[in-house]
């Protein structure tokens, strides 16, 4: 076979090779860490690789959509190369993974409950080579299962910081591979998911590779467990749906809102007995996971944890309060109302989320299907993460994208999440600190573009789910 014939049959090879070259450049650029450069070179390089990867991602997607027989093997091989390069890249944007190591080592070496003790409670912590200056005055913000996982990983690292970093990033790689397998496997059970499209949009997604693997964020673990719960529903393995969602909740707390509709689905499809046994298993697992940390329940720093969860950053709340602050600069009489307006925005968003979630729970038809469960789950998580939360970070999309790709291509919210996963890559540039521009440009405009041309979901999807 000639090179020209091979490239014609494997139309995404060229975008794949060029993307791999960009990921290689990122690896080389940050091999000594981001602090090796001043702000200007980092900013210019970030704009270069973000634009290059997005253009290549779009070009590859166009070719996948037009191909009669999309090259699945090429998609997977290229994704494996991207993943290896992302894994080897030193965290260059966020140091959250350093905090994961801190929390794990705090348990392993000092025997402290990270929900009770701050890192600075450790005498001379600065002299410990396993600890970094990351959230030293905050209690652990993550779920009990992830905290237990952090303990296991740092124990396995045997006091080697680089080994701990590699193991944490390896968990994201496993979630990445596992999610890819789910997207491929589920296509054998439902006809409305194109496996090659879903695989491409996830495995080649620059945001997933750079935020969740290169920078090691744990949100992909949550995304995998949520997607697993929907996969179990679509494949009629109802018993394990609730335990999977409980596990997701114990990684990060948001998926707790998905448990009520999941329980209804299990009752409708498998009966009360199966639902009760499923809940019992989930309860026992939760008790075993939570017990080491809840023994000190009277000392848990719940107020500090709540303050961390309600920080205002890059969210709709942030956009609205910054609009008010700019208006107050013109009309100074409004300035004393800042605290009142801020509290009102927070209250309205939270009440709206509660009303929306309850509405989704109650509006469940008699013919409630796995596909409907997936749709409700995506809407609830989207409302929580992208609308109601006072704090939003681009890597949170690792929790949403796997779930979105389990819906049909034409579904509006699926299309929006995919588009946002592209626009939010620009959070690696100065737009992360652009406050009003950040949310408006990377969230509001994509939403307007998608819902302006909203397509109705296919009726076939509803019938065959």
C-alpha positions in Angstrom: 0.0 0.0 0.0 1.4 3.4 -1.0 1.8 6.2 1.5 -0.9 8.2 -0.4 -3.4 5.4 -0.3 -2.7 4.8 3.4 -3.3 8.5 4.3 -6.5 8.5 2.2 -7.8 5.5 4.2 -6.6 6.9 7.5 -7.5 10.5 7.1 -6.8 11.5 10.7 -3.2 10.3 10.6 -1.9 13.8 9.7 -3.9 15.6 12.4 -2.7 12.9 14.8 1.0 13.3 13.9 0.8 17.1 14.1 -1.0 16.8 17.5 1.6 14.5 18.8 4.3 17.0 17.8 2.5 19.7 19.8 2.2 17.5 22.9 5.9 16.7 22.5 6.7 20.4 22.4 4.6 20.9 25.6 6.5 18.1 27.3 9.9 19.6 26.3 8.9 23.2 27.2 7.8 22.3 30.7 10.4 19.7 31.4 12.0 22.0 34.0 8.7 23.2 35.3 6.7 26.3 34.5 8.8 28.5 36.7 11.8 28.1 34.4 10.1 30.8 32.2 8.8 34.3 32.8 5.1 35.0 32.4 5.3 36.3 28.8 7.0 33.2 27.2 4.5 31.0 29.1 1.5 33.0 27.9 2.7 33.1 24.3 3.4 29.3 24.3 0.0 28.6 25.9 -1.8 30.5 23.1 0.3 28.7 20.5 -0.5 25.1 21.7 -4.1 25.8 22.6 -4.9 27.2 19.2 -2.9 24.5 17.4 -4.5 21.7 19.3 -8.0 23.0 18.9 -7.6 23.5 15.1 -6.2 20.0 14.8 -8.9 18.6 17.0 -11.6 20.2 14.8 -9.9 19.1 11.6 -9.7 15.5 12.8 -13.4 15.6 13.9 -14.4 16.8 10.4 -12.6 13.9 8.8 -14.1 11.4 11.3 -17.6 12.6 10.5 -17.1 12.3 6.8 -15.3 9.0 6.7 -17.3 5.9 5.6 -15.2 3.6 7.8 -13.5 5.7 10.5 -10.1 4.2 11.5 -10.7 3.1 15.1 -7.2 1.6 15.4 -5.7 5.0 14.3 -7.8 6.8 16.9 -6.7 4.5 19.7 -3.0 4.4 18.7 -2.7 8.2 18.4 -4.6 8.6 21.7 -2.1 6.3 23.4 0.8 8.4 22.1 -1.0 11.6 23.3 -1.7 10.1 26.7 2.0 9.0 27.2 3.2 12.5 26.4 0.6 14.1 28.7 1.5 11.7 31.5 5.2 12.6 31.2 4.5 16.4 31.1 5.2 18.1 34.4 2.1 19.8 35.9 2.3 23.3 34.5 -1.0 25.0 35.2 -2.4 23.9 38.5 -0.8 22.3 41.5 -3.8 20.4 42.8 -2.0 17.1 42.4 0.6 18.4 44.8 -2.2 18.8 47.3 -3.3 15.2 46.7 0.2 14.1 47.6 0.1 16.3 50.7 -3.2 14.8 51.9 -2.0 11.3 51.4 1.4 11.8 53.1 -0.3 13.6 56.0 -2.2 10.4 56.7 0.7 7.9 56.0 3.6 9.6 57.7 1.9 11.7 60.4 -1.3 9.8 61.2 -3.5 12.9 60.8 -7.1 13.0 59.7 -6.9 15.6 56.8 -10.5 16.6 57.5 -9.5 17.7 61.0 -5.9 18.9 60.6 -4.5 21.5 58.3 -1.1 20.9 56.7 0.4 23.7 58.7 -0.5 21.7 61.9 2.5 19.6 61.1 5.6 21.0 62.9 8.3 22.0 60.4 6.3 20.6 57.5 8.5 22.7 55.1 11.4 20.4 55.8 9.5 17.3 54.5 10.4 16.6 50.9 7.0 15.0 50.3 5.1 18.1 51.1 4.5 21.2 49.0 3.0 24.6 49.7 -0.5 23.9 48.5 -3.7 24.6 50.6 -1.7 24.4 53.8 -4.4 26.3 55.7 -7.4 24.3 54.4 -8.9 21.0 55.4 -9.2 18.3 52.8 -12.0 19.3 50.3 -12.3 15.9 48.6 -14.6 12.9 49.3 -13.7 10.0 51.6 -12.9 7.5 48.9 -10.5 9.8 47.1 -8.8 10.6 50.5 -8.4 6.9 51.1 -7.0 6.5 47.6 -4.6 9.3 48.3 -3.4 7.4 51.4 -2.9 4.2 49.4 -1.0 5.9 46.6 1.4 7.8 48.9 1.9 4.6 50.9 2.9 2.8 47.7 5.3 5.6 46.8 7.4 4.8 49.8 8.2 8.4 50.5 9.3 9.2 46.9 7.6 12.4 45.7 8.1 11.6 42.0 6.7 8.1 42.4 3.6 9.6 44.1 3.1 12.1 41.3 3.4 9.3 38.7 0.9 7.1 40.6 -1.7 9.9 40.9 -1.4 10.6 37.2 -1.6 6.9 36.5 -5.0 6.8 38.2 -6.2 9.4 35.7 -4.7 7.4 32.9 -6.6 4.3 34.0 -9.8 6.4 34.2 -9.1 7.7 30.7 -8.6 4.2 29.3 -11.6 2.9 31.2 -13.9 5.6 29.9 -12.7 4.9 26.4 -13.6 1.3 26.9 -17.1 2.2 28.2 -17.7 4.5 25.2 -16.7 1.7 22.8 -18.5 -1.1 24.6 -21.8 0.7 25.1 -22.2 1.2 21.3 -22.9 -2.6 21.1 -26.0 -2.1 23.2 -27.5 1.1 21.8 -27.6 2.2 18.2 -27.7 5.9 18.6 -24.0 6.2 19.7 -21.3 6.3 17.0 -18.4 4.6 18.8 -15.7 6.2 16.6 -17.1 9.7 17.2 -17.5 9.3 20.9 -14.0 7.7 21.2 -12.4 10.5 19.2 -14.2 13.4 21.1 -13.0 11.9 24.4 -9.6 10.3 23.7 -8.3 13.1 21.5 -9.8 15.9 23.6 -7.0 18.4 24.5 -8.7 19.5 27.7 -8.9 16.0 29.0 -5.3 15.3 28.1 -3.8 18.5 29.5 -6.0 19.3 32.5 -6.8 15.8 33.7 -3.7 13.9 32.8 -0.8 16.3 32.3 -1.9 18.4 35.3 -3.3 15.3 37.1 -6.7 16.5 38.2 -9.0 13.9 39.7 -12.2 14.9 38.1 -11.8 12.2 35.4 -12.2 9.5 38.2 -15.6 11.0 39.0 -16.5 11.2 35.3 -15.6 7.5 34.8 -17.8 6.4 37.8 -20.8 8.5 36.6 -20.4 7.1 33.1 -20.1 3.6 34.5 -23.4 4.0 36.3 -25.1 5.0 33.0 -23.3 2.1 31.2 -24.7 -0.3 33.8 -28.2 1.1 33.2 -27.9 0.9 29.4 -26.6 -2.7 29.7 -29.4 -3.6 32.2 -27.0 -4.4 35.1 -29.2 -2.4 37.5 -27.9 -3.8 40.8 -24.6 -1.9 40.6 -25.9 1.5 39.5 -26.4 2.9 43.0 -23.0 1.6 44.4 -21.3 3.2 41.4 -22.9 6.6 42.0 -22.1 6.3 45.7 -18.5 5.7 44.8 -18.6 8.8 42.5 -20.0 10.8 45.4 -17.3 9.7 47.7 -14.7 10.9 45.2 -16.4 14.3 44.9 -19.7 15.1 46.5 -21.7 16.4 43.5 -23.0 13.1 42.0 -25.1 12.6 45.2 -27.8 14.5 43.3 -28.0 11.6 40.7 -28.8 8.9 43.3 -32.6 9.6 43.6 -33.3 9.2 39.8 -31.0 6.2 39.7 -32.9 4.5 42.6 -36.2 5.1 40.8 -34.7 3.5 37.6 -33.6 0.5 39.6 -37.0 0.1 41.2 -38.8 0.4 37.9 -36.6 -2.0 36.0 -35.5 -4.5 38.6 -37.9 -4.2 41.5 -37.8 -3.1 45.2 -35.9 -6.1 46.3 -33.0 -5.5 44.0 -33.1 -1.8 44.8 -33.0 -2.5 48.6 -30.0 -4.9 48.3 -28.2 -2.5 46.0 -28.6 0.3 48.6 -27.5 -2.0 51.4 -24.3 -2.8 49.5 -23.7 0.9 48.8 -24.3 1.7 52.5 -21.9 -1.0 53.8 -19.2 0.2 51.3 -19.7 3.8 52.4 -19.5 2.9 56.1 -16.2 1.0 55.5 -14.7 3.9 53.5 -15.9 6.7 55.7 -15.3 5.2 59.1 -11.6 6.1 59.4 -12.4 9.8 58.9 -15.8 10.1 60.7 -14.4 8.7 63.9 -13.4 12.3 64.6 -16.7 13.7 63.4 -16.9 16.2 66.2 -13.7 17.8 65.1 -14.4 18.0 61.4 -13.8 21.5 60.1 -17.0 21.7 58.2 -17.1 25.5 58.1 -13.7 25.6 56.5 -14.8 23.0 54.0 -17.9 24.9 53.2 -15.9 28.1 52.7 -13.6 26.4 50.2 -16.6 24.9 48.3 -18.3 28.3 48.0 -15.2 30.3 46.8 -16.2 32.6 44.0 -14.1 31.9 40.9 -14.8 31.8 37.1 -18.5 31.0 37.6 -21.9 32.5 36.8 -21.8 33.9 40.4 -18.4 35.5 39.6 -19.7 37.0 36.4 -22.8 38.5 38.0 -21.0 40.0 41.1 -18.2 41.4 38.9 -20.9 43.1 36.7 -22.4 44.6 39.8 -18.9 45.8 41.0 -18.3 47.6 37.7 -21.7 49.2 37.9 -21.0 50.2 41.5 -17.8 52.0 40.3 -20.0 54.3 38.2 -22.8 54.6 40.7 -21.0 54.8 44.0 -24.2 54.7 46.0 -24.5 51.0 45.1 -21.2 50.1 46.7 -22.5 49.5 50.2 -25.0 46.9 48.8 -22.1 44.6 47.6 -22.5 42.1 50.5 -26.3 42.0 50.1 -26.2 41.5 46.3 -23.5 38.8 46.7 -25.6 36.9 49.2 -28.7 37.3 47.0 -26.9 35.9 43.9 -25.7 32.9 46.0 -29.1 32.3 47.4 -30.9 32.5 44.1 -28.5 30.1 42.4 -28.7 27.6 45.2 -32.5 27.7 45.5 -32.7 27.4 41.7 -30.5 24.3 41.8 -32.6 22.7 44.5 -35.8 23.5 42.6 -34.4 22.2 39.3 -33.0 19.0 40.9 -36.3 18.2 42.7 -38.2 18.9 39.5 -35.9 16.4 37.6 -36.4 13.9 40.4 -40.2 14.2 40.4 -40.8 14.4 36.6 -40.0 10.8 35.9 -42.3 9.1 33.4 -43.7 5.6 33.7 -41.5 4.4 30.8 -38.3 5.8 32.5 -35.4 4.4 30.4 -31.7 4.3 30.8 -31.3 6.9 28.1 -33.7 9.2 30.0 -31.6 8.6 33.2 -28.5 9.6 31.3 -30.2 12.8 30.1 -31.4 13.7 33.5 -28.0 13.0 35.0 -26.3 15.3 32.5 -28.7 18.1 33.1 -28.5 17.9 36.9 -24.6 17.7 36.9 -24.5 20.6 34.4 -26.7 22.7 36.5 -24.7 22.1 39.6 -21.2 22.4 38.1 -21.6 25.0 35.4 -24.5 27.2 36.7 -25.1 27.0 40.4 -21.6 26.5 41.8 -19.8 29.6 42.9 -16.6 28.1 41.8 -15.9 26.7 38.3 -12.6 25.3 36.8 -12.1 24.0 33.3 -11.0 20.5 34.6 -14.5 20.0 36.1 -15.6 19.1 32.6 -13.8 15.8 33.1 -16.9 14.9 35.2 -19.3 15.9 32.5 -17.8 14.9 29.1 -17.9 11.1 29.5 -21.6 11.3 30.5 -22.4 13.6 27.6 -20.8 11.3 25.1 -23.3 8.5 26.2 -26.1 10.5 24.5 -26.8 10.9 20.8 -24.8 13.3 18.7 -27.8 15.7 18.1 -28.6 16.2 21.7 -28.2 19.9 22.5 -26.6 19.6 26.0 -24.2 17.0 24.7 -23.1 19.3 21.9 -22.7 22.1 24.4 -20.5 20.1 26.8 -18.3 19.1 23.8 -18.0 22.7 22.7 -17.2 23.9 26.2 -14.5 21.3 26.5 -12.9 23.1 23.5 -13.4 26.7 24.6 -12.4 25.9 28.2 -8.9 24.8 26.9 -8.3 28.5 26.7 -8.4 28.6 30.5 -4.7 27.7 30.1 -4.1 31.2 28.9 -4.7 34.5 30.7 -8.4 34.0 30.3 -8.3 31.9 33.5 -7.9 35.2 35.4 -10.1 37.3 33.2 -13.1 37.1 35.5 -16.1 38.4 33.5 -14.6 37.6 30.1 -13.7 34.1 31.2 -17.3 32.9 31.9 -18.9 35.0 29.2 -16.5 34.0 26.4 -15.9 30.3 27.4 -19.4 29.4 28.7 -22.2 31.9 27.8 -21.2 32.3 24.1 -20.9 28.5 23.5 -24.3 28.0 25.2 -25.9 30.7 22.9 -24.3 29.2 19.8 -25.6 25.7 20.6 -29.1 26.5 21.8 -29.6 29.0 19.0 -29.4 26.1 16.6 -31.0 23.5 18.9 -31.8 20.2 17.3 -34.4 17.9 18.7 -33.1 14.5 20.0 -33.9 11.6 17.8 -37.0 9.7 18.7 -35.1 6.5 17.7 -32.8 7.1 20.7 -35.7 7.2 23.1 -37.2 4.0 21.8 -34.1 1.9 21.6 -32.5 2.9 24.9 
